[in-house]
Amino acid sequence: MIFSNLELPHFRLQNMKIKPLIQLREMVAAALSSMTNLSKSFRTFIIETMELYLTSSGRMNFTQMARCGRSCESRFRQNFKKPFDWLSFNRHFLSPMMGHRIAIGIDPCFIPKAGKKTPGVDWFWSGCAGAIKHGLEILGLSVVDADAKDAVFLKAEQTFTSKIRGRKPKCTRGMEDPDSLTGWYLRMLSRISRQLLSICNLIVADAYFSKESFVSGVKELGFNIISRFRDDVNLKYLYRGPKAKKRGRPQKFAGKVDLKNLDMSVFKEEYSVDGKLVYKLYTADVWAVSLGREVRVVIVDYLDPDKKKQTRKVFFSTDLTLSARDIFDIYRTRFQLEFVFRDAKQFTGLTHCQARNKEALAFAFNASLSSVNVARTYARQEGHNLSVGATKTLLHNAAMVDRFIAMSAKHANLRLNNTDFKELLFYGVRAVA
């Protein structure tokens, strides 16, 4: 549906800027207001960068940013190498969605790269291609809300192999192996664990992270984890009977869990409704042999839409107080982080940076993903049911109208030209289906 009858906001002139651009700048400035260690010039630079990511078309590299922005190319190259606390910046966008069922979602993202001189370039798994490919990898962190079914990006950090100099492992469980990807992820989490714990102490990750080294590592950092087991996972019932009056080690297990024939005296049956779909949930506290610890498992029966048959998946949580529905819903919401990656790749140039400096690359990755937060927040605050792509089209049109006004010799009469502004601003903008 095209916005043909959408009410146009009341525009006003402020330094030859129309309202959408003013609102965008004010939103970014509000997120920067709590960061007291930034200079005035760098604050202005961050505001300009966020504006360019959401108003410029074409590839988002230094040359293109210099063409469309107010700064020269060398300023972008120099400032992209400076440190910036993206986690504190993105925490500003959490307030509208903070609920009771939230978790820290983590997920690697593959960035294709053809060159050989870029720091961190190696062979990584690409989920889209379903194969190992040559390029870069970043580990993205977000806050996922199972009630709102949404995710807010927090921070991304590039994955480096052991070939990169300066990589020194910490003496923490699961971090000892310098060549382990899970060890690298744990070291990254350990550096920002205090900031993450102030938000939530629950991590949700896909089945790749259901390893003893990673689970033990996040537990040592103070987190619990929700993830998914392999279909052939080895689980054992815990013995809850009376203690035997004889010598020797007390009985700990009461047999192996047969996933095809569950003991319903141990498992509890629940239901979860999502629209027309009804999921059958079975939950119990059992012993996970691969993790070497007691976990709460949730076994889910649902209809696979592709294979047209019922399948069974096994999820788990190290937090034994969570309900089966919470575990299942939080894990499903983890996929919202994939949508953040998708929007950043399609609209805000996540794969466009051509820098050969690791600090500049980290700045570009985080700026691209953070601009998705800004776009979503802008659309939500203005009451527009717009995707990130439609929001960028709207802001791009606003930038073009602003440029027309600034370059024209006559003063823009907003009352007389209200219809024309409406037509120009929402040209090509479509609502979410």
N, C-alpha and C positions, 0 to 999 in steps of 0.2 A: 504494500500500500504506500503510495507516494503522499507526502505531507502537503496536500493541496489546500486543506482547510485548517492547518495548524496555526494557532495563534502565535504571532511573532512577538517576541519580547520587546519591551520598550527600550530602544537604543538611545544612548547619549554619547556625546563627543567628549573624550578625555584625552588630550594630547593626540588628537586625530586618531583615536582608537575606538572601535565599536564594542558593544557590551560583551559578546562572547569571548573576545580576546582579553578584555579587562577581567572577566570572571576567571578565565584560565590562569592569568598571572596572579590574581589574588589567591587562588586555590593553592598554587605552588608556594607562594610566599607564606601562607598560613602553615604549610607543612614544614617550612624552613624556620619558622619563628621560634620553635623550641630548641633549635640547634644554635647555641650561643658562641661557638668557637669558629664561626665563619666570618670572613671579611665581607664588607659591603659589595666589593667588586665580584667576589666569587658567588655571592647570593644572586646578583644580577645575571651572572653567567649561567647558573643553574636554571633560573627562570627562562632565560632565552633558549637554553638547550631543550627544555621540556616543550616550549612553544614550537620550536623547529621540528621536533619529532612528531608533533600532532598537526602541523600545518603544511609541511613540505611534502612534495611529491617526488618520486624518483628514489634513487639509492641514497641512503643516509650515511654518507662519508664526509670527511672534513671539507672537501672541495664543494660538495653540494650545500653543506651547511653554511659555508662562507658566501655562496651565491645568494642564498635566501635570507640569511641573518644579518645582523648589524655588526658582527665581529669578523675579523680577518681569519684566514685559514690557520695562521701560526698560533693565534690565541686558542683556537679549538685544540690544536695539537698539544700545546703546553698545558692547558687546564685539564685535559683528559688524563694526564699523568698524575694529577694531584689526588690525594686520598679524600674520600667522602664517605660518610656513614650512611649508606643507603638503607640499612635496617631501621635506623632512627627516623629517617625521612619517610619510609613507607608505613611505619607504625601509625602515622597520622591518619591513614585511610582505614584503620581498623575499627574505629569507634561505631560507625553505623551498623556493623555486622557482628560485633562481639556477642556471642550467645553462650549457652551452657555446653553445647556439644561441639567444641572446636578442638583442633589438633594442628600440629606443625607438619605440613605435608612436605616431603622431600622426594625429588625425582631428577635423575640425570637427563640432560638434553643434548643431543648431538648437533654440532655446528659444522656444516661442510666447509672444507678449506683445501684448496688445490696446492698452495705453495708449500715449500719445505723449510722456510726460514721463520715462520711464525712460532712464537714460544708456545710450547705445550702441544704442538701438532703431533698426532700419533694415530693409531688404529683404535677406534672405539665402536661400541655397539650402537647401531641406529635402529630404533624401534620402528620408524616409518619404512625403512628398507628391509627390516628383518634380517640384517646381516651386519658384519663388521665392516666399517668404512673408514677411509682416511679423512681426518679433520680434527676438530676440537670438541671438547665436552665441557659443559657447565653443570653444576649441581644447583638446582633451584630450590628455594625454600619459600613456603607460603603458609598462610593461616587459612585452613579450610573450615567452613561452617556447615555442619550437616543439616541444620535447620533451614538456613538460607540457600543451601546448595550452591555455594559460591566460594571463591578463593581470592585472597588478597596477597599479592606478591610481596616478599620481604627482602630477599637478598639472593644473589647468585655468585658463585665462586667457581673459577675455572679449575678443571682437573688437570694435574700435571703428573707425568710419569716419573719414575725414579731417575730418568736421564737428566732431569732439570736440576741444576745446581741449587744448593741451599735448602734442599728438602731434608729435614731432620725429624725423624719420628719421636714422639713423646713416649714416656714410660707409663702408658695407660693400657688397660686390657683391650685387646683387639686392634691396637695401633702399632704393634711391634714390627710387622712386616712392611718394609718400605715399598715393596712391589705390589701390595694388595690395594685394590681399588676401595674396598670397604675400610681399610686402614686409613686411606686418604680422606674418605668421607667422615670418618670419626674424628680425625684431627681437625677438620674444618668445623665440625659441630662443637668440638671442645673449645675452640677459640671464641665462639659467640654463645656458649651455653648459658651464661648468666643472663644475657639479653633475651634468649629464647625462653628460659625458665620463668622470667617475669611475665611472659605472655601465657604460656601453657606448658605443662610437663608431659604432654602426650605427643608422640611422633607417629605418623602413619606413612608407610612405605609399601612398595609392591613386593612381590615374592622374591626378588633378587636379594633383598635385605634380610630375609628370614634365615640368617646364619648365626651360629653360636657366637662367633667373634663380634659381630655387629650388635646383636641383641645384648650380650654381656657388656659391651662397651657403652651403649646408650644407657643401660641400667646404672652403670658406674658413674655416669655423668649426671644422674638424677632424673632420667626420663623413663617413661613407659612407652611401649611400642605396640602398634596394631599393624599386622601384616597378614600375608596369606601363605599357607603351606603348599608344598607339592601335593599332587593327588595321591601319591604313594607314601605319605608321611607315616612314620612309625610312632604311634601313640599308645600309652598304657594307662589302664585304670588305676587309680590310687586306692590302696586298701584302707577302708574306713571301719573295719571291724574291731573287735576287742583284741587287746594285746595278749599274745600267747604267753602262758606261764612256763616258759622253758628257756634254756640257755641259747645264746646265739643272737644274731642280728634280727631286729623286729621286721616283720613283713611290711614291705613298702608298696608293692604292686599287686593288683588283682587280675592280671591277664592283659592281653593285647586288645586294643580297640579295633574291631572289624568295621570299617567304614560302610560296608554294604549291609551289615546286620548289627545295628546299634543296640546296646543294652539300655532299654527305656526306663529301667529302674535307676539309672545314673543320669541319663540325658533328660533334659526338659524340653518340651516341644512348644514353640511359639510361632506366631505368624507376623509378617510384615507386609503392609499393603502400600503399593506405589501405583496409583492410578488404577488401571484394570489388572495389574499384575499382583499376584499374591505369592509371597515367598514363604516357604516353610523352613523354620530355623530350629536347630537342635543345639543345645548348649550344655557344657559340663566342664568341670575343672579336672584336667588330666595331666599326665606327665609326658612332655615332649622329649623323646630320646635325642633328637638332633640338637636341641637347645640345652639339654641337661637341666631343665627347670620345669616347675609347675606353671601351666598357662590355662587360660580360659579359652576353649575352642568354640567356634560357632560353625556348624555344618549347615550349608544352605543348599536347598533343592530349588532349582528354577529352570525354566524353559529357555534353552538356547535358541534365539531367533534365527540363527544361521543354520544350525543343524536340525532344528525342529524336533528336538528331543530333550528330555530332562537330564540335566547334569548336576553334579554335586561338587561343591567347592568347600574348602576348609580354611577358615580364617582363625586368627588367634589374637589374644591380647595378654600382655604381661600384667596388666591391671586387672586383678580378680574381682573388682567391685563393679565393673562396667556390665551393663545388660547386653544381651545378645543383639537386640535391635540397635543399640548405640554402636556396638562394634561393627556391625554390618553397614549401617548408614554412614559412619565416619570413613570406613574404607572405600565405599563407593564414591564419596565426595572427593577423595584424593584425586580423582581423574580431572577435577576442575583445574588443577595446575596445568594439565596438558592443554587446556583451552587458552591459558595465559601464554604458554609457549607458542601456540598456533597463531594467536592474534599478534604477538610480537614479531613472528617471522613474516606474516602476511602484510602488516600495516606499519610497523614501527622499526623496521630494518635491523632485526636481531642478527641476521647473517651478513650484513653489509659492511661492517667495519673492516678496513684494510690495514690497520696499524700493526706494527711489529714490536710493540712494547706491551708487556703483559699488564702493566698498570692501565694503559690506555684501552686495552681490550676489556679488562674488567669494568672500567668506567662505561664503555659503550654497551656492554651486555646489560648492566644494571640500569642504565639510562633508558634503553629500549624497553625493558620489562617494566620499569617504574612508570613509564609514560602510559602503559596499558592501565595501570591503577588510576592515573589522572583522568584518562578518557572515560573510564567506567564511572568514576566518582562525579565527573562533570555531567554526564548524561543522567545519572540518578538524581543529582541535586536539582537539575532543571526539569525533571519529570518527563524526560523523553525516553521512550522505549526504543533505544538505539543500540546497535552493535558498536564495537570499537571501530570498524570500518566506516560505518555511517557517521559516527561522531567525528572521525578524522575528516570526512568529506565536508561536514558542516563547518568545522574549524578552518579547513583549507579555504572554503568559500568566504568565510569571514575575513581571513587574511587577505584574500584577493580584493574584496570590497573595500577593506581598509586601505589597501594600496591604491585603488582607484581614487578614493577620496583624497588621500595624501598627495597624489600626483596631479589631480585636477585643480584648475585655477579657481573654481567657484566653491562656495561654502555649501556643505551638504545640509539641505533642509529635510530633517528626519520626518517631520509631519507630512510634508508633501510627497516624499519619496518612500513612505512606509511600505507600500505595496511592492515597489521595485526592490527594496531591500529584502522583503520576504521572498520574492521570487529568486533573487540571487543567492541568498544564504542557504536555502533548502533545495537548490538545484541538484538533482541526482541523489538526494538523501532519501533513504527508504527505511521504514520501520521494521523492527524485528517481527518475523512471521509468528 
